Amino acid sequence: MEGNCHYLEGNIRAKQRVLYARELLKEVGLEPERLGMYNINASDAALFAQACNEMTDIARRLGPNPLHRKGTREAKQEVEVA
């Protein structure tokens, strides 16, 4: 299905961008698996559901963003109030 895009080569360019973004994730210390790309025909609901389930499983396995500090929002609110 790669290359079979309504926008000619749109999914090929998108794949390149996703690969680049995955490299950026690695550089900041996040797992590149947090970002995925699937080429799915609009009429293939079963494959779409499968892709959603796969990404959900990956997100659950990896857990929350380890770079997000707990309490950041609360700390920011305290600073704004003061």
ZIZIUR-V773492 format. One record per pair of residues at least 4 apart in sequence whose C-alpha atoms are under 6 Angstrom apart, sorted by the first residue. I is the first residue (numbers start at 1). GAP is how many residues later the second one is. D is the distance in whole Angstrom. If there is no record, write none. Layout:
# ZIZIUR-V773492
{{I	GAP	D} {I	GAP	D}}
This chain:
# ZIZIUR-V773492
{{3	6	6} {22	10	5} {25	5	5} {25	7	6} {26	4	5} {26	6	6} {59	4	6}}
